[in-house]
Amino acid sequence: GQNIDQPTEMTATEGAIVQINCTYQTSGFNGLFWYQQHAGEAPTFLSYNVLDGLEEKGRFSSFLSRSKGYSYLLLKELQMKDSASYLCAVRDSNYQLIWGAGTKLIIKP
Amino acid sequence: IAGITQAPTSQILAAGRRMTLRCTQDMRHNAMYWYRQDLGLGLRLIHYSNTAGTTGKGEVPDGYSVSRANTDDFPLTLASAVPSQTSVYFCASSEGQDTGELFFGEGSRLTVL
């Protein structure tokens, strides 16, 4: 079966750096997405990786290794507003998105 | 700029009743999706449409139906609601089935008693 694994919850300190890992086993691969979801709100797009390597976008970066079935989302200079759930999703060979359960990130002052 | 609009935002429904969740997008996206989100689980695809006039079943389609009469609208119908359909429902759209990220509506919280 298809599977996306992420840690359930992580805690970090304001101003610090945190890395959220995502491993996947899917039928084919056509890209990996990271979304941010604040409590009670809709998911919003953060990043997209289809080739190996690091994609940087401001304080957020996302890394992909297709051979390892692995990605991470790196958040720098954490702010209180970064407290949210972070969702990893893989587009499979049928172009359907397979979603992880999400990682709840708690930021402490 | 609306993006994707869902209605209602919240609804309490008696088991056995019929319910339609509405979804409208103004981005002229070809692909649209309905997901449900339950605590501890990832988003699960109910139904999708790659273009107007076509629909397909996702991971959890039983008890739900959809239609795509035009590009903008993609309603989700629960023919006879059951308590296990209590969930938060998100409508989403993308330029195409294989292009672009998904844009989500604000969600519809449905409680079936």
Interface residues (C-beta under 8 A of the other chain):
Chain A: I4 N30 F33 E41 A42 P43 T44 F45 Y48 L87 A89 R91 Y95 Q96 L97 I98 W99 G100 A101 G102
Chain B: G40 L41 G42 L43 R44 L45 Y48 G58 F90 Q97 D98 E101 L102 F103 F104 G105 E106 G107
